[in-house]
Amino acid sequence: MTKKTQDNLPEVIVSGNQFRERVDAALEALKQAESAQPTIFVQDTQLVRVIHKDKVSERAPISLAGMRNALTHSADYYRLESVMNFIVN
């Protein structure tokens, strides 16, 4: 991760490094986003999301789409490309 964007989200560069490094950066961004008011937990062996409705909290399994949504809102992801010796977003 590098600097934060105007939305105060960390920037994660997803090109030019190993997949494990991208995963680590994405999980760190998710950890930061969840630190104030956690909503994603592990129950038994499954990821669940806590949903607050009408002063009642419910747990629901988090789907792949739900996990993508959480990751999307935790950071700004960029792929850098080299064009004629210049780096562009």
N, C-alpha and C positions, 0 to 999 in steps of 0.2 A: 504494500500500500504506500501511497505517497501522500500528497497534500489533500486537503478537503476542498470540495467544490462549493459553489455559491449556495447550494442546498444544504451545506454542512455535512455532506456525505463523503466518505473516503473514496479515493480513486483507486481502482484495482486494474492493473495492466494485465491483460490475458494473453499476450503474445510474447514470444521470445524467451519463455522460461518453461521449466518443467511443470507438468500437470499438477504434481503434488504441491508446488509453490503457489499455483493458482488456487487450488483448493484451500490451502492454509490461509491465503489472503482473504478469500471469500468467507471462510468460517470466522476469521478474526473480525471482519466487518459485521457479520451477523451477530457475533458475540457483543460487539459494541452497541449495535442497534437494540439488542434485547436487554442490555444492562439496566436501563432505567425502569422498564416495566416488562419483565419477562412474560412471554406468551407461548414459547415452544419448550416442551419438556419431553423427557423419556419416561414412558409408563410401561412397565414390564420390559419388552424389547422393541417397543414401537414409539415413534415420534408422535406426539400429540400437541395440539394447539388448544390453549384455553381461550374460550370465547365468553366475553362478558355481555349478558343480555338482561335487561330489566333487573339489575342488582343481583343477578344469579350468574354464577360462573359454571360453564359447561366445558367438558373435555371432549375433543373430537380428533380422530386420527388425521394427521396432516398428509395430504396427497402430494404427489410429485408436483402438480400445478401449484399447490399451496406453498410448497418449499421454494419453487422458482419465484413466486411472488414475494416471499419473505426475503430471499436473496436480492431480488431486483430493488426492493425498497431499502436495502441495507448499504448499498454502495453504487457508485457510477463505474461501470465496467468499460474499458477501452482496449481496443486492439491497435497497436502501432504498426504502421507500414512504412517501409523505406521507399521513397520515390526520388530518384536522381540524387542520392546522398543527403536527402532531407528527411527528417522524421515528421510525420503528420498524424493527426488523430483521425 
